[in-house]
Amino acid sequence: MPATNIDVKGKIEWAKVFESNRDRAEWNVETDGEYKVTVITDKATAKSLTDAGCMKKIVEVDGGFKVTFSRPHTGMQDWMGGAPIVADKSGKSWDLESKGLIGNGSEGIVKVEIYPTRTGRTGTRLLGLQVLDHVVYESEGGSSQSSSMFQDYSSESDSPASSSQLESDSIPF
């Protein structure tokens, strides 16, 4: 069976497709993390994945069929790993600096390859993602939100900390 490439069009969730936001969970230590994206697609596309031999879990959800595709950061062979290709609506490379991360609810096309493995099973590999309608990723808070943790002191002069600040910062023993 030759490898088959399939375009999976739908709503994007949990796009971890850049080196800076790849999944580095404990079970991915040997591959130094993985890139992954979840897509909610239509019934016909879900069937075409299954018919092509895709072994990924496909779950029926409100709005369609949900499936997650991934690829390792470091594969057993060079061609197996690395970040997937990410493009904007025009097909040009995604500019992370200007466009930011890809938020849940974005619309796009996830390109996957379904291929035979040496063990006689089939594998499914994330090749790329084209974002058709970008929803900007917004963090839900936490320590990564510096604007909610710190005040803007850029207009104040560089004066030493006040005594009340020093007292609260000192260790009472």
Stockholm file with secondary structure:
# STOCKHOLM 1.0

chainA/1-173         MPATNIDVKGKIEWAKVFESNRDRAEWNVETDGEYKVTVITDKATAKSLTDAGCMKKIVEVDGGFKVTFSRPHTGMQDWMGGAPIVADKSGKSWDLESKGLIGNGSEGIVKVEIYPTRTGRTGTRLLGLQVLDHVVYESEGGSSQSSSMFQDYSSESDSPASSSQLESDSIPF
#=GR chainA/1-173 SS CCCEEEEEEEEEEEEECSGGGCBCCGGGGGGTCEEEEEEEECHHHHHHHHHTTCCSCCEEETTEEEEEEEEESSCSSGGGCSCCEEECTTSSBCCHHHHCSBCTTEEEEEEEEEEECTTSSEEEEEEEEEEEECCBCCCCCSTTCHHHHSCCCTTSCCCCCCHHHHHHHSCCC
#=GC SS_cons         CCCEEEEEEEEEEEEECSGGGCBCCGGGGGGTCEEEEEEEECHHHHHHHHHTTCCSCCEEETTEEEEEEEEESSCSSGGGCSCCEEECTTSSBCCHHHHCSBCTTEEEEEEEEEEECTTSSEEEEEEEEEEEECCBCCCCCSTTCHHHHSCCCTTSCCCCCCHHHHHHHSCCC
//
